[in-house]
Amino acid sequence: MHAHPDDLARLRALGWPDDDTAREALAAAPGARLARVASQHRTAYDIALGAEDVRRVQPPVPWTRPRFPPDERAAVGDWVTLDESGKTIAGLLPRRSVLKRGAAGEHHRQQLIAANVDHVLVVVGLDQDFNPRRIERYLVLIRASGASPVLVLTKADECEIVEDCIDLLLEVSESGVPIHAVNAKDPASTAVLHPYLGPGRTVVLVGSSGAGKSTLTNTLLGRQKMKTNAVRANDSRGRHTTTARVLLPLPQGGCLIDTPGMREVKLSGDEDVVESFDDIERLAADCRFRDCAHVGEPGCAVRAAIEDGSLDEARFANFAKLRDELEAAATSQAERKAEARTLSKTITGRLKDKYGRR
């Protein structure tokens, strides 16, 4: 199936990439009316049919059931098909990428943040919000999503040690992550981000409250769309001026998804910590023992690097922490899946006992 030029222009304004993968997804839904999820509510979705055409629709009945898998419901950024009435979502197109985290709290569940994004802009303020260890945690999440990370350091106009801060992120830049220091209020300064925002592209902003996500969104939009608040002087934190994830078409031709500030950046269990700490893994390959725990074993190349200063001990400690957290999350995820399979078999057995085998 080939989209009509008018339909393609409408979809491109919503971030449709029109590459081979997208064309295959389009071909799998012949004759369907496509839309993109712009925001999610408790019992409904706002979907965009065009840059200026947003309307509220209902989810399919199965999505409303308590035990329906959360990752099979639509998230902001998802492409969906509508039924003939245009009032209910009929189906979900395959995702190109999905950014998720472990849900806040003690339970180990996953929370979808955004789908079908090309780049994740990690917005970090050059004030007390600046934390290399937290940035490393974000990168672990993002690299598991299928999207590419970009680090945006805001409040560069208020910081006198911008280059020193960037120097503290040497491992991040060496891993190929672009780093941009900007004044989020200045269109000329934020123009460095425009290459990520062209037609058919989608970015999502993540970061702490007060980092400047809403200010950056307003500047990229060229208008005051998102509310902004001042941050507290003692810890540079702000209130949640953005209270829900929302997709916004940009004048550059692409789309931006703004998100509420994250107090907790929790692993979901699907990540690969090694990918974000390959420098430590390269060192570990030179340890005397293959199962070296890098604690006090003789011939440990990792401990030697820490002692001679070529490896930051805080970076290694963060690696160990994230590795242990990932193992715990992965174990809990496997246990949840096993419980779901057992419950499904139990229900199926009871139904067969009650209604007989067919």
N, C-alpha and C positions, 0 to 999 in steps of 0.2 A: 504493500500500500504506500502510495506517495501522497504526502500532504499537499493540499491546494496551496498555491503561493500566499493567499490571504490568511489561511489557517497557519501556515508556517511562520509568517510575520507576527501573527498574534502569539504563537507559542515562543518565538525567539524573544519577544519582549518580556516573557516570563522566565527566561533562562534556559529554554530548550536548546540543547547543544547541536542537534542536527548532524550527528556523526553516525558511523555505522551502527554502534550500539543503540542509539536512539531510534534509528530507522527500523531496526529489528523489533524494538519494543512497539513501535507504531504499527508495524506489519502484523503483530500478534493481536492487535485490537482493531480490526477493520471496521470502519463505519462508526467507531466510538467517538463520543464527544469528550475530548481531553480537557482537564483543568489541573491547576496546581494548588496544593494546600497552602493557604496563606497564614492561617492561625487555627489553633485548636481550642475548643471549649469543652466543658464537662460532658455535654450531650450532643454537640454539633461541631461542624467545621465551617470555617470561612474559606471558600475556594475562589481562585482567580481564573476567570475565563479570558481576561485581557488585562493590560496594564491599568485600566480604569474600571474594569468590570469585576467587582468582588461581590459574592453573594453567599448566604448561609444555606448549608445543606445538611442532611441527616446521614449518619453512618449506616452501613448495612446492619441488619439485625444481629448477625453473629458477633460483630464487634462490641455490642453492648453487653454481652454475657460476661460475668465476672471472671470465668476461667479462660477466656479467649486470650491467646498469647499476645502480650503487649507489643512485641516487635512485629506482629502481623497487622496491627492497626496502622493507619496513616499517621505520619508525623509531618511537621511543617517542612515544606520543600518536596514532599512526595507528589508524583504525578498520578492522577486518578482518572478513571472513566466514570461517567454519569449515566444514570438510567434514562429512559425515554422522556420522563417528566422533567429531568434536569434538577430534581430536588433531592436526590439520594445518590450517594456514592455506590457505584456498581462493582468496582474492582480497583486493584492497586497494581501499577506497572512495576516491573523489576527495578530495583534501586541500583544506581551507579556507585553510591557511597552512603554510609549512614554513620553519623557521629552519635555516640552514646556513652553513658557513664553508669556507674553503680548508683542506684537511688540512695538519697541521703537517709541516714538512720542505720540501725543495727542489722536489718534484714538485707539479704543479698539479692536484690532485684535490679533489673536494668531499666534505665530511663533513656528514651530516644530524645535527642536534642534537635537534630536536623538531618534531612535526607537529600541526596542528590546535590551535594555541594562540591565545588572544585577546590576551593581553598578555605581553610579555617584561619581567620585572623585572630591571633592571641593578643588581646589588647592589655598592655601592662603600663601602669603609670610610673614615670621616673620620679617617684617620691617614696613613701613608705610601702607602697604597693609592690615595689620592685623586689622580686624574690626568685633567684635562679633555680632554687629547688622546686618551687611551684611551677615554674616554666617547664622544667624537665617532666613533671607529672602531666602537664597538658600535652606535651609532645608524645608521650606514650599513648594517651587516648587517641590523639589525632592520627597517628601512624597506623592505628588499627582500623580506621574508618574508611580508608580508600581515598581520602582527600589529602591535599598537601598543606602543611603548616606554613604560616607566615607570622613572624613576630613583629608587632607594631608597638613601639615604645612611645607613649603619649607624654605630653607636658614637657617636651624637649625645650620649649621656650622658658621654662621655669627651673631647669636643671643646669647646674654649672659643671657637672662632671659626666656629661653624656658619653664621651668616648671611654671613660673609665668603666662605666656601667656596661658598655658594649664589650669591652675587654674581658669582663667577667663571664661573658657568654661565648667564649672562644670555642668550646666543644659544640655548642649549638650551631654557630656559623660554619664550623668545619664539617658538620654533618649535612650541610647543604640547605639549611633553613634560612631564607632571606630575613634580614633584620632592618627595619625602617624606623628611625627616630623622627617623630613629627610633632607639630603643634596642631592638635585636633581641631582647633578653631579656625585655622588658616587654610583656605582652599588651595593656595599655591604650595603649601607644605604637604598637604594630603594628596596632591596630584600624583605623587610617587606610587600611590596605590591603584591608579586608574588602569594599569595593564592587567590587573586581576578582575576588572569589573566590566569588561566589554560584552557585546551581545553574545548570548548563549552561555554566559558564565554566571555562577552563583557563589557567593562567599557567605560565611556565617561568622559573626563576631562573638567571641567568648572572652571572659575575664571577670575580675572582681567588681563589685559595686564601687563606683567612684573612679574607675580606671579611665573613663572617658568614652565608653562605647556609644552612648546616646549622643554625645557631642560630636563624635566622629561621624555617626550616621547622619546627623543634621547637615554637617558640612558636605558630605558626599552627595546628599540629596539636593543640596542647594536651597533648603528651606527648613524651618523649625517644625519638624514633624514629631520628634520625640521630646518628651519632657526631660529637663536636666535639673540636678540639684547640686548644691555645694557639698564638698566632702568635709569630714571632721578633721580639724587641724592636728589632733593628737595621734591619729593612726591612718589618715588619708583614706578612710573608708566612707562610702556614701550609702544613701538609702536606695532601695530598689526602684529607680525611676522607670525602668522597663519591667513590667510585671508579667509579661507573657512573650513567648517567641512569636515573631511576626515577620513575614516576607514582604519586602518592599522593592518594587522596580526602581532602577536608578536611571538618571539621565545619561549615564555612560553606556547604557544598553543592556547591562546585566541586572542581577538581582542581589539584594543583601538581606540576610536574616539576622535581626537583632535579638539578643537573648537577655534574660535577667542575669544579674551578677551571681556568680557561683561562690558560695561559701565553702563548699566541699567538692573537691575534684577526686572522685572515687572511681577506682578501676572497676570495670564490668566483669572481668574474667576472660575476655576474648583478646586481650592485648599481648604484645610481645615486648617485654622489657628490654631484651638484648638489643633490639633494633635501635633504641635510643641511647644505648650505652655501649656501642661497639668498641669504643676505646678501651673499656674495662675488659671486654671479652678478648680483645687482641692481647692484652697483658696476661690474662688468665691462661692463654694458650701456652705461655712460656713457664708456667708454674711446674715445679718438679712433679707434683702429684696431680693426676687427672681429676680427682675428686676434691681438690683443694677448696676449703671453705674460706680461705683468705682471712683467717683469724690469727693463727700463730704457727702454722706449719712451716717447716724449713723449706727453703727454696721457693717461697711464694713471691712471684713477680709483682703481684698487685700490692702487697705490703711494702715491697722494696720501692715501688713507684711512689707510694704515699710518703715513705720516709725520705726519699730524695727530692720531694716536692713536685715531681712531674705529674702526679695525680692528686687532685684536691680530695682530702679525706671526707669532706662534707658531701661531695658528689658520690663517692663510693658508698657512704652511709645511706644516701637517698636511694641509690641503686639497690642495696640490700633490702631496704624497707619496702620498696615497690615490688621487688621480686617475691618477698614473703606475702605481701598483700595480694599479689596476683595469684599465687598458689592457693591462698585461702578462698578467693573469689571463684576461681576455677573449680575448686572442690565443691563449693556450695552450689554452683551452677549445675554440676553433674548430679548432685544429690537431688536438686529440684526436678531435673529431667527424669530421673529414676522414679521419683514420687509421682510425677504426672503420668508416666507410663503405667505404674501400678494402679493408680486411680482409674485410668481409662480402662484397663483390663477388668477391674472390679465392676465398674458401671456396665460394661459390655456383658459381663457374665450375668449380672442381675437382670438385665433386660432380656437376655436369652432364656433365663430361668422363668421369667414372668410371662413372656410372650411366645416362647418356643423358638426353636432354631428354624431358620428359613434358608 
